[in-house]
């Protein structure tokens, strides 16, 4: 029996099972590695602008604290439930271990449509959620970050609420804050930059000229938009993008700067162009060099995987590819180079780690140093993944997850079981 359920959690369990079998982990060790250490469910009542009271359900799951505090984003979305949050926390554990960060994975969220809230209501919900979490989080226990539906401003409210209860400013309780409130230069761009950087590495490995390359990006939020900006900056043509309002396609290439400006003004791609509208599902299978799913989980199933016409699959989102799709992609390894999510989108948590370190030290770095350190870590993890996949003759996802799971298992084994 478990309190966790749903397709996203089942996907995380299935993925772990594959890795556990690959590593020949004894069955009596598996539950300790997989099951979250702690989960919290809270009610978050707020005053609505019309004078009524609304109650939203919030969650936080801390997967393990073996290597250090847990680390993970906080998501405000209608898809949020305990199973999804637990799965994302588990994936974050493997991600942090893969890139060598002293963290366990965590995730949090509130079941709410943030676009239905006014700014005042959003602030009230943000502060109430953090208030309810104060007994369970801390700079050396669990450090929050932004995710889908949250942003720098929400993190500033989180930090301020926690600080008021501590009687002092505690900037290191969250990452992804505004620079003016203790954030780091380069954090906002970090995930998208990392996705583009790794995609660029693979383009180089495949001897694909950047100026001849094309990319399709599903999801045009923080990750997708900065990925598009970075890819375009070194010559890649962005031929299709999408968000929750629809998709746009132009074989000649889209104007990324104009798209970013439109979304900044209007909040979405809606209304940008009627002539360029395209099927949001069909865009995933457009011929391209780089496909970046940067939206939500489980968008590439076995059917879609069989129809992909990309040469590089750079997973900007968490869990965009189902286990059934992985089986298809393993048969297409010669045609499609997969950069799995736990590596591909890890730039965000890497730079979040830098922000945490800078806040603890009260010594801040220039953006060039942040980027240099981020890319150095991504390069190291990428090289380890490719070497492991080649050595063991396994997929990149299996290799990346095996490295992460091995590190967590080794730490748990050496620390032992208390009491």
Secondary structure, DSSP 8 states (H G I E B T S, - for coil): --S--SHHHHHHHHHHHHHHHHTT--HHHHHHHHS-SEEEEEEEEEE-TTS-EEEEEEEEEE---SSSSEEEEEEEETT--HHHHHHHHHHHHHHHHHTT-S-EEEEEEEES-GGGS-HHHHHHHHHHHHHHHGGG-BTTTEEEEE-TT--HHHHHHHHHHHHHHHTS--GGGBSS--GGGT--TTHHHHHHHHHHHHHHHHHHHTT--GGG-EEEEE--SHHHHHHHHHHHHTT-EEEEEEETTEEEE-TT---HHHHHHHHHHHSSSTTS-STTEE-TTGGGGS--SEEEE-S-SS-B-HHHHHH---SEEE--SSS-B-HHHHHHHHTTTTT-EEE-HHHHTTHHHHHHHHHHHHHHHT----HHHHHHHHHHHHHHHHHHHHHHHHHHT--HHHHHHHHHHHHHHHHHHHH----
